[in-house]
Amino acid sequence: MRVKNKSKAYSQRSKVRRLSTFGFDVSMDELLDIVNDDDIVTGQETRSTIHQLGLQHRGVHVFLFADDGKLLIQERSKDRRQYPSAWDCSVSEHVKAGESYYDAAIRGIQEEMGLPGIRIQPIIKFRMNYGPNDNEISTIYRGLVDPAGVEFDPIEIESIDFLDLEELQQSMDRTTRTFCNWFIQMIRWARGMESDLQILRSYSLEPLFGNHRPPPNGSQA
């Protein structure tokens, strides 16, 4: 069930949030925490500098499932700097300086999908090289979503779709769509295949595509 960009009002709100008064994307100069291999903060730097120097920083990914077990995936805008027009998991965000993984995930869900009050639980924390000079320690979260409530950000997202694990794998195998490499690696991990994820901590014994319902009060990490 692919849904195309449809929210002009949300688009205007997004522009106010994402752009400075001079029309530049302010996200490239947001402060991020620099972390060592033990995920301890050792400093702070702008996002652009971090990516120029290859400094290790933090990120989050959120997998939001509908009641039928299908995963909400997003097609990134053609204007995105990295992997334009490629498909990604429900939400992917950098963790801002001083922000927790959980808070970054909740922020990303609200900003990218227009969804407040989503309960999520952490699944794993891992280290991975996302591309040239892009070294991250990231946490994957899982939650439940009502498709009717999604109002995605049309500045960053071209369209959304809902696929189950087999449909995702078939699409990746047949190369009928372009996928972000980090998403491919996470799906490979979820299927028990060799992947680039270096697992640092597991928070749940449930498989990522198994019991997708979070605990009653959610969980932070």
Secondary structure as UniProt FT lines:
FT   STRAND          3..4
FT   HELIX           8..18
FT   TURN            21..22
FT   HELIX           26..29
FT   STRAND          31..35
FT   TURN            37..38
FT   STRAND          41..46
FT   HELIX           47..53
FT   STRAND          57..65
FT   TURN            67..68
FT   STRAND          71..76
FT   TURN            78..79
FT   TURN            84..85
FT   STRAND          87..88
FT   STRAND          91..94
FT   TURN            97..98
FT   HELIX           101..113
FT   STRAND          120..131
FT   TURN            132..133
FT   STRAND          134..144
FT   HELIX           147..149
FT   TURN            154..156
FT   STRAND          157..163
FT   HELIX           165..174
FT   HELIX           181..190
FT   TURN            191..192
FT   STRAND          198..202
FT   TURN            208..209
FT   TURN            216..217
//
